[in-house]
Amino acid sequence: MGTIADAWTWLTTGSNWSGPTGIGVRLGEHLYLTGMSLAIACAIALPIAFWLGHIGKGGTLAINISNVGRAVPTLAVLGLLMLTPLRMHGDWPTVIALVLFAVPPLLTNAYVGIREADRDVVEAARGMGMSGPQLLGRVELPLGYPLVMTGLRSATVQVVATATLAAIAGGGGLGRIITAGFRTYNTPMVVAGAFLVAVLALVLEVVLAVAGRLLDPMRGRHDGRRGRGRRTPGDDLAAPGTEGADVAPGEQKPAPASL
């Protein structure tokens, strides 16, 4: 408990939030690394996943190739990149390593989302004369949207956690707080840095979950279906068709005339 209390004291000390090495600057660096890596990974993985899911070919091969990035430790990839001329270009070694780490969940979830879209709906849209791009943009993407967002959230959390390795390569981010704590044998500082990374990952997860729900292209249709599905207290008393529509309360419905 003493270490946790000391970590809280370190976090609530104003001087640790200001200056060129303060929490505010490190947080901005961490968000920059995360945002750039995710943007590049999305630009690479999503178009490939959407197209392969649409045509239904080559998806398994692409997923297996992308999963090679999961088999190789990110730290090893970062170390190899630091031996190349890229080490002279700022954060690019870290960004490339994070992109390789973010591509597999984005590619896998997006491909499965498009491929597993309701085939009856897809075939109906194709029967209406929709072209391939129209079918992908107006049918398959809205149906696969939840899995696409799941992949984005998963990649975001993984990148936020892994971006702490940038400090090992001399980069910025919240990892610099952790490495500085290790270097000075300041355990509360290490705990505080790890806590900040965990909180940032949780906050981004919640933000993306809310944004995903608000931007869901099927959201209005789902709400409309739920609204039409609600039953009022009198629904169970209403007869099918128009039967009983003109019968006043207390009156007996006239019997049908005999032939």
C-alpha positions in Angstrom: 0.0 0.0 0.0 2.9 2.3 0.6 4.0 2.1 -3.0 0.5 2.8 -4.3 0.2 5.8 -1.9 3.6 7.2 -3.1 2.5 6.7 -6.7 -0.7 8.6 -6.1 1.4 11.4 -4.4 3.6 11.5 -7.5 0.6 11.8 -9.8 -1.0 14.6 -7.8 2.2 16.7 -7.7 1.7 19.6 -10.0 5.4 19.8 -11.0 5.2 16.4 -12.5 2.6 17.5 -15.0 4.5 20.5 -16.4 7.7 21.1 -18.2 9.3 19.4 -21.2 9.4 16.0 -19.5 6.0 16.4 -17.6 3.0 14.1 -17.9 1.2 16.4 -20.2 4.0 16.4 -22.8 4.5 12.6 -22.5 0.7 12.0 -22.9 0.7 14.1 -26.1 3.6 12.1 -27.5 1.9 8.9 -26.6 -1.3 9.9 -28.3 0.6 11.1 -31.4 2.4 7.7 -31.7 -0.9 5.8 -31.2 -2.8 8.0 -33.7 -0.2 7.9 -36.4 0.3 4.1 -36.1 -3.5 3.4 -36.2 -4.0 5.7 -39.1 -1.4 4.0 -41.2 -2.5 0.5 -40.1 -6.1 1.3 -41.0 -5.1 2.7 -44.4 -3.2 -0.6 -45.1 -5.5 -3.2 -43.5 -9.1 -2.0 -44.0 -9.1 -1.6 -47.8 -7.5 -5.1 -48.2 -9.9 -6.7 -45.8 -13.0 -5.0 -47.3 -12.1 -6.1 -50.8 -11.1 -9.7 -49.9 -14.3 -10.1 -47.8 -16.3 -8.8 -50.7 -14.9 -11.1 -53.3 -14.6 -14.0 -50.9 -11.1 -15.1 -52.0 -7.6 -14.8 -50.5 -8.8 -13.9 -47.1 -7.3 -16.8 -45.2 -3.9 -16.3 -46.8 -3.9 -12.5 -46.0 -4.9 -13.2 -42.4 -2.2 -15.8 -42.0 0.4 -13.5 -43.4 -0.7 -10.6 -41.2 -0.6 -12.9 -38.2 3.2 -13.3 -38.7 3.4 -9.9 -37.1 1.9 -11.3 -33.9 4.4 -14.2 -33.8 7.4 -11.8 -33.8 7.8 -9.8 -30.6 7.4 -6.1 -31.1 10.5 -5.3 -29.1 12.5 -7.5 -31.5 11.1 -5.8 -34.5 11.9 -2.4 -32.9 15.4 -3.5 -32.2 15.9 -4.6 -35.8 14.6 -1.4 -37.2 17.0 0.5 -34.9 19.8 -1.1 -36.8 18.6 0.3 -40.1 18.9 3.9 -41.4 15.4 4.5 -40.1 16.9 5.2 -36.7 17.9 8.6 -38.1 14.2 9.5 -38.8 12.8 10.1 -35.3 9.8 8.0 -34.3 9.5 6.0 -37.6 11.0 2.8 -36.2 8.5 2.8 -33.4 5.6 3.7 -35.7 6.5 0.9 -38.2 6.7 -1.6 -35.4 3.3 -0.5 -34.0 1.8 -0.7 -37.5 2.9 -4.3 -37.9 1.3 -5.0 -34.5 -2.0 -3.2 -35.3 -2.6 -4.7 -38.7 -3.6 -8.3 -37.7 -6.7 -7.4 -35.5 -7.9 -4.8 -38.0 -7.5 -7.1 -41.0 -9.0 -10.2 -39.3 -12.1 -8.5 -37.8 -12.8 -6.4 -40.9 -12.5 -9.4 -43.2 -14.8 -11.6 -41.0 -17.3 -8.7 -40.7 -17.7 -8.3 -44.4 -17.6 -12.0 -45.2 -20.1 -13.0 -42.5 -22.6 -10.4 -43.5 -26.1 -11.9 -43.9 -26.0 -13.7 -47.2 -29.7 -13.4 -47.8 -29.6 -9.6 -47.6 -26.5 -9.5 -49.8 -28.1 -11.7 -52.4 -31.3 -9.7 -52.3 -29.3 -6.5 -52.9 -27.5 -8.2 -55.8 -30.8 -9.2 -57.2 -31.9 -5.6 -57.2 -29.1 -4.8 -59.6 -26.5 -3.2 -57.2 -23.0 -3.1 -58.5 -20.0 -4.5 -56.6 -19.0 -1.1 -55.0 -22.7 -0.3 -54.2 -23.1 -3.7 -52.6 -19.9 -3.3 -50.5 -20.7 0.3 -49.4 -24.4 0.1 -48.9 -24.9 -3.5 -47.6 -21.8 -5.3 -46.6 -20.1 -2.5 -44.8 -23.1 -1.5 -42.6 -23.7 -5.2 -41.7 -20.0 -5.8 -40.9 -19.6 -2.5 -39.1 -19.7 -3.9 -35.5 -16.9 -6.3 -36.1 -14.8 -3.6 -37.9 -15.2 -1.4 -34.8 -14.3 -4.3 -32.5 -11.0 -4.7 -34.5 -10.3 -1.0 -34.2 -10.9 -1.0 -30.4 -8.7 -4.1 -30.0 -5.9 -2.6 -32.1 -6.1 0.7 -30.2 -5.7 -0.9 -26.8 -2.8 -3.0 -28.0 -1.0 -0.1 -29.6 -1.5 2.1 -26.5 0.1 -0.5 -24.3 2.9 -1.4 -26.8 3.8 2.3 -27.5 5.6 2.4 -24.2 8.4 0.5 -25.9 9.2 3.7 -27.8 11.1 4.9 -24.8 13.6 2.1 -25.2 14.4 3.4 -28.7 14.7 6.9 -27.4 11.2 8.0 -28.4 8.6 9.8 -26.4 5.4 8.8 -24.7 4.4 7.6 -21.3 7.0 4.9 -21.5 9.6 7.5 -20.7 8.1 7.9 -17.2 8.4 4.1 -16.6 12.0 3.9 -17.9 13.0 7.0 -15.9 11.6 5.3 -12.8 13.5 2.1 -13.5 16.7 4.1 -14.1 16.4 6.0 -10.8 15.0 3.1 -8.8 11.9 5.1 -8.2 9.2 2.4 -7.9 6.3 4.8 -7.3 7.2 6.6 -10.6 7.1 3.2 -12.4 3.7 2.4 -11.0 2.4 5.9 -11.8 3.5 5.5 -15.4 1.9 2.1 -15.8 -1.3 3.5 -14.2 -1.4 6.3 -16.8 -1.0 3.9 -19.7 -3.8 1.7 -18.3 -6.1 4.7 -17.8 -5.4 6.0 -21.3 -6.2 2.6 -22.9 -9.4 2.4 -20.9 -10.5 5.9 -21.9 -9.9 5.3 -25.5 -11.7 2.0 -25.4 -14.8 3.8 -23.9 -14.6 6.6 -26.4 -14.4 4.3 -29.4 -17.3 2.2 -28.0 -19.5 5.2 -27.7 -18.4 6.6 -31.0 -19.0 3.3 -32.7 -22.5 3.1 -31.4 -23.3 6.7 -32.4 -21.9 6.2 -35.9 -23.4 2.8 -36.5 -25.1 3.1 -40.0 -27.7 0.5 -38.8 -28.5 2.4 -35.6 -31.6 4.1 -36.8 -33.0 0.9 -38.3 -32.4 -1.0 -35.2 -34.2 1.7 -33.1 -37.1 1.7 -35.6 -37.4 -2.1 -35.4 -37.4 -2.0 -31.6 -40.1 0.7 -31.7 -42.3 -1.3 -34.0 -41.7 -4.3 -31.9 -43.2 -2.7 -28.7 -46.7 -3.8 -27.8 -49.3 -1.6 -26.1 -51.6 -2.9 -23.5 -54.5 -3.1 -26.0 -52.6 -4.9 -28.7 -53.5 -8.3 -27.3 -57.2 -7.5 -27.4 -57.3 -6.4 -31.0 -58.6 -8.9 -33.4 -56.9 -9.5 -36.7 -58.0 -7.5 -39.7 -61.0 -5.3 -39.1 -62.9 -7.6 -36.9 -64.4 -5.9 -33.9 -63.5 -2.5 -35.2 -67.1 -1.1 -35.0 -68.3 -2.9 -31.9 -68.9 -0.6 -29.0 -68.0 -1.6 -25.5 -70.7 -3.7 -23.9 -72.3 -4.6 -27.3 -72.3 -8.1 -28.7 -70.8 -8.6 -32.1 -73.6 -9.5 -34.5 -73.5 -13.1 -35.8 -72.8 -13.5 -39.5 -75.9 -13.9 -41.6 -76.8 -17.4 -42.5 -77.1 -18.4 -46.1 
